[in-house]
Amino acid sequence: MFKDRRIIVGITGSIAAYKAIELVSSLKKKGADVYCIMTKSAQKFLTPLTLRTLSQNPVITEMFAEPQLWNVEHVGLAEAADLIMVVPATANIIAKVCYGLADDFLSTTIMATKAPVLLAPAMNHQMYWNPIVQENIASLKQRGYLFVGPGSGDLACGARGQGRLIELEVILGKAEELLFQDKPLQGKKVLVTAGPTREPLDPVRFLTNRSSGRMGYAVAKQAYLLGAEVLLISGPTEIQPFPGVKCLRIETAQEMYQAVLAHAEDCQIIIKTAAVADYRPKSRSAEKIKKRSGGLVLELTNNPDILAELGKKKKEQILVGFAAETEKMLSFAAEKAAQKNLDFIVANDITQEGAGFAGDTNIVSLVFPAGEIKNLGKMSKDDVAKLILQEVIKIMGEKEW
Ligand SMILES: Cc1cc2nc3c(=O)[nH]c(=O)nc-3n(C[C@H](O)[C@H](O)[C@H](O)COP(=O)(O)O)c2cc1C
């Protein structure tokens, strides 16, 4: 993915420095040519040897040391870089860059580069919210420096709050976004639905399904990376949307119906990955249903068929549905694609290992209304999302409008 891209990873003196190990390893696996620059403080947390082994390049730790490569002089890397990532970025490096200091190899490289610089701050939450740090970040953003994170949660110092290094997946996604300027979905609005719905029985109970939302969140992320303006309408999930993706949270199928119909008309592409409940309890008890002998019979009623409704209203739009089946997957899917006026349907047999709701992989087939089928092998949900969008882009190119 990052083949032939030269990425400089600057590592500074944060307790999160160890996460640079995984970052460098992921960048290498994705084909990047990675050079690491460590500050003096970073070397207290991590040895250059680890990063040298993983990056397969010399690690620069000293401003005035004899270069280990002929072309790595004090601004050589700055000129050669496609992207500089500072992961983790301390309050100190943020301040130094803000004030134009160049007193070590990393700050000098940042001062001398024309490449995009992406900083992933990591620090104690009080440090992060210190108005001086906030002002420095705001000022750097204004000058075009890019930031990703920090995330919230438990911090290494024992406190809770915002300041922890954001997940590597998000940092890698941002890097991907910066390196690949080809944006075939630029100017397009994409609506993605994700996750399960909850159909309340009473104030404490609901009917739901096993959807994790991961597939839809991956589609939203990839559409955003391809340049689209993305609205993600999501049922209850644990996951956070990719930065830049607008997210509207709903709970029930009826709320999903209203939210989707309110926004669908504005969107050129609609991808419905959500596992919307087909039925809801006919009545919702205002009080908690009491335990009693003799069992309980629930009466269910149909929820609106959002996809069918969108298919009826569809004009100059691309509409993609998802079908999770446990039997006769392909024939059900083709029927559904034709009946609901879809451009194609993404069908998965959720009984297969590595497919469906849980986990990070999926095994799907793209089924077209005329009966054509494209089987995709087992792959990550991000890769499935990319192939779905590739198909959408191809169809978009074939349409007259
Ligand atoms: C155990 C320990 C953990 C630290 N963690 C952080 C951190 O997460 N973020 C931060 O901004 N500073 C942290 N510091 C302070 C920095 O290491 C210190 O400000 C240093 O001067 C940063 O230098 P550098 O930016 O050149 O790497 C930590 C210090 C220690 C001793």
The ligand as an SDF file (V2000), in Angstrom:
LIG
                    3D

 31 33  0  0  0  0  0  0  0  0999 V2000
    8.5050    8.2540   32.3600 C   0  0  0  0  0  0  0  0  0  0  0  0
    8.3070    9.5070   31.5540 C   0  0  0  0  0  0  0  0  0  0  0  0
    7.2360    9.5590   30.6700 C   0  0  0  0  0  0  0  0  0  0  0  0
    7.0140   10.7100   29.9040 C   0  0  0  0  0  0  0  0  0  0  0  0
    5.9440   10.7240   29.0560 N   0  0  0  0  0  0  0  0  0  0  0  0
    5.7180   11.8530   28.3610 C   0  0  0  0  0  0  0  0  0  0  0  0
    4.5960   11.8890   27.4630 C   0  0  0  0  0  0  0  0  0  0  0  0
    3.8590   10.9210   27.2900 O   0  0  0  0  0  0  0  0  0  0  0  0
    4.3920   13.0410   26.7830 N   0  0  0  0  0  0  0  0  0  0  0  0
    5.1860   14.1390   26.9200 C   0  0  0  0  0  0  0  0  0  0  0  0
    4.9000   15.1550   26.2730 O   0  0  0  0  0  0  0  0  0  0  0  0
    6.2550   14.1060   27.7470 N   0  0  0  0  0  0  0  0  0  0  0  0
    6.5350   12.9930   28.4610 C   0  0  0  0  0  0  0  0  0  0  0  0
    7.6220   12.9720   29.3080 N   0  0  0  0  0  0  0  0  0  0  0  0
    8.4980   14.1430   29.3810 C   0  0  0  0  0  0  0  0  0  0  0  0
    9.4320   14.2250   28.1640 C   0  0  0  0  0  0  0  0  0  0  0  0
   10.2080   13.0570   28.0800 O   0  0  0  0  0  0  0  0  0  0  0  0
   10.3070   15.4690   28.2760 C   0  0  0  0  0  0  0  0  0  0  0  0
    9.4840   16.6110   28.1590 O   0  0  0  0  0  0  0  0  0  0  0  0
   11.4000   15.4820   27.2400 C   0  0  0  0  0  0  0  0  0  0  0  0
   12.1190   16.7000   27.3720 O   0  0  0  0  0  0  0  0  0  0  0  0
   10.8710   15.3610   25.8320 C   0  0  0  0  0  0  0  0  0  0  0  0
   11.9300   15.4350   24.9000 O   0  0  0  0  0  0  0  0  0  0  0  0
   11.7280   15.2140   23.3400 P   0  0  0  0  0  0  0  0  0  0  0  0
   10.5150   15.9510   22.9340 O   0  0  0  0  0  0  0  0  0  0  0  0
   12.9560   15.7900   22.7300 O   0  0  0  0  0  0  0  0  0  0  0  0
   11.6520   13.7590   23.1010 O   0  0  0  0  0  0  0  0  0  0  0  0
    7.8780   11.8360   30.0460 C   0  0  0  0  0  0  0  0  0  0  0  0
    8.9460   11.7610   30.9240 C   0  0  0  0  0  0  0  0  0  0  0  0
    9.1720   10.6230   31.6790 C   0  0  0  0  0  0  0  0  0  0  0  0
   10.3170   10.5620   32.6140 C   0  0  0  0  0  0  0  0  0  0  0  0
  1  2  1  0
  2  3  1  0
  2 30  2  0
  3  4  2  0
  4  5  1  0
  4 28  1  0
  5  6  2  0
  6  7  1  0
  6 13  1  0
  7  8  2  0
  7  9  1  0
  9 10  1  0
 10 11  2  0
 10 12  1  0
 12 13  2  0
 13 14  1  0
 14 15  1  0
 14 28  1  0
 15 16  1  0
 16 17  1  0
 16 18  1  0
 18 19  1  0
 18 20  1  0
 20 21  1  0
 20 22  1  0
 22 23  1  0
 23 24  1  0
 24 25  2  0
 24 26  1  0
 24 27  1  0
 28 29  2  0
 29 30  1  0
 30 31  1  0
M  END
$$$$
